Amino acid sequence: MLFTIFAIVTVAGATAVICLRNLVHSVLALIVTFAGLAVVYLLLGAQFVGFAQVLVYIGAVAILIVFAILLTRNTGADVRVSIDDSWVWSGVVVAGVFAVLAWAIYHSSVSHSATLAQPATTTQQIGNALMQQYALPLEVIGLLLTAALIGAVTIALREQKEAR
Amino acid sequence: MTLFASNSAVETADQFFVLAERWIVAHVPGTARALVADVISAVALLAVFASLFAMTTVLERKGLGRIQNRYGPNRVGPFGILQPLADGIKSLTKEDIVPLAADRWVHYFAPLVLVVAAFSMYAVLPIGRNMVLANMDAGVLFFFAVSSVMEVSIFMAGWSSKNKYSLLGAMRAIAQMISYEVTLILAAVTVVMAAGSLSTVTIVEKQAGYTGILPHWFVLTPWGFAGFVLFMIAATAEANRSPFDLPEGESEIIAGYFTEYSGFKFALFFLGEYIGMFAMSGLGITLFLGGWTAPLSFLTWVPSYLWFFAKLLFLIAMFIWIRGTLPRLRMDQLMNFAWKFLLPLALIDLVAAGLWRFLPNEAVRWIVCSVLVVGSYVLLGRGLARGWKLEKRVYRFAE
């Protein structure tokens, strides 16, 4: 019952993201989608993932998109889109990706085991796993993100110098 | 020890509201009990903190008046204490003006999202013993997740007004909130590390107990003190309060993101901002000031919720004092302060908290952590101020 409501909200938000002609409206619809997904996580008992979803996707990613839009475009006007040949090809690509994903999910062992024992995962367990078993991958991701951060700053600095 | 003679009376006073709620819930048919209990708690939180907001507006105006050598509100009721009532009636009866160019729906929803997000934060704050709406496993994370939604509502308000001042204010607010959120969360992480839990209730429990008469609050450790100061500075910035009130700088951009709001929606923004500030202070109390626990061991007979609100009022008084004392920062100062000063200090504080956990000797860890925290503060401050030419300001007039 609850799942149905929030699934509908999530899908409606996702549809609105594509259909709305104003970029900022699309971002707001995207936020609704993120929130809907977070609620679905919570319904599945994944508290940590659900809150992290809100914190990271609404608090950071959506705000980042907003900044990107406001700094690069004139947001007042609605975007007009004309349908042309590229739509056909992108449609084919989308259908292909969807088919592959659907095939993978359908044939995976997880979707066929009838009743999965719901793992009662506490935040503490996630923390322990990240700090002990998966400490190295975590460090590698941290290094990668730091490298990306430094790279971004370097690019921004160079552009600033060229502008002068 | 006569104070402890009537132990059960103390217990009843402490748990009065909890028992009252249980009594009401016991009179409801079984299926609706959980719902009724939640509704009662939520309504109580809404009522208490909304009236605290009303009280704070008049306290703040009185306090600022005192600091600025004027009277403040003194016409409505004795000493002007009924001023919030008059303000409320005024904002309710005023016309709600929506600009013609505004994006009607987004404009309408922005204050609602703000107030809902601000009030949701109280769900995880333990305001007394056994007095928390939702004891979640990831309570602190919930708090920060909901507070990040407030940024979205501020953007919605600023963008939908189609007013350059509103948009400027919103962009300033978001840039500021993102910058200071990093410090805020890092300062909170020190406590999460020390307590080993994200649950607000567990964090308060970890600070229970006394050594001599002093409590085991995290603020009474070197890393905890530094963390508390960092947290409160970042919380001031998150709440857009002076000296970090650039997003609302009246003299520069009118009122920032809520320029185009009038009547009750304006009041909602005001409410949301103050409620957010109380919630941030409440989290600061929970994380560093021992939540609802008494500050001295012989004061434990005072009901726990009174301690929470005493601490909250103390922090509010500090906020008012700071607002009356400090001038507004410039944008570059704001960003430099956040990224070059607060962030490194927060990271070093994190290391200090880790060392505190693993150093064996009490004396050694006090010395090491204090040196780390104070040393980094002094060195970083000196290093950043090296290029400055600070001289005594000379006024050429009125001599």
Chai-1 contact restraints between the chains, C-beta under 6 A:
chainA,res_idxA,chainB,res_idxB,connection_type,confidence,min_distance_angstrom,max_distance_angstrom,comment,restraint_id
A,V24,B,W159,contact,1.0,0.0,6.0,A-B,restraint_1
A,I31,B,V152,contact,1.0,0.0,6.0,A-B,restraint_2
A,Q47,B,D137,contact,1.0,0.0,6.0,A-B,restraint_3
A,Q47,B,A138,contact,1.0,0.0,6.0,A-B,restraint_4
A,F48,B,A138,contact,1.0,0.0,6.0,A-B,restraint_5
A,F51,B,A138,contact,1.0,0.0,6.0,A-B,restraint_6
A,F51,B,L141,contact,1.0,0.0,6.0,A-B,restraint_7
A,F51,B,F142,contact,1.0,0.0,6.0,A-B,restraint_8
A,F51,B,A145,contact,1.0,0.0,6.0,A-B,restraint_9
A,V54,B,A145,contact,1.0,0.0,6.0,A-B,restraint_10
A,L55,B,F144,contact,1.0,0.0,6.0,A-B,restraint_11
A,L55,B,A145,contact,1.0,0.0,6.0,A-B,restraint_12
A,L55,B,S148,contact,1.0,0.0,6.0,A-B,restraint_13
A,G59,B,S148,contact,1.0,0.0,6.0,A-B,restraint_14
A,I63,B,E151,contact,1.0,0.0,6.0,A-B,restraint_15
A,V66,B,F155,contact,1.0,0.0,6.0,A-B,restraint_16
A,T122,B,D137,contact,1.0,0.0,6.0,A-B,restraint_17
A,T123,B,D137,contact,1.0,0.0,6.0,A-B,restraint_18
A,T123,B,A138,contact,1.0,0.0,6.0,A-B,restraint_19
A,T123,B,L198,contact,1.0,0.0,6.0,A-B,restraint_20
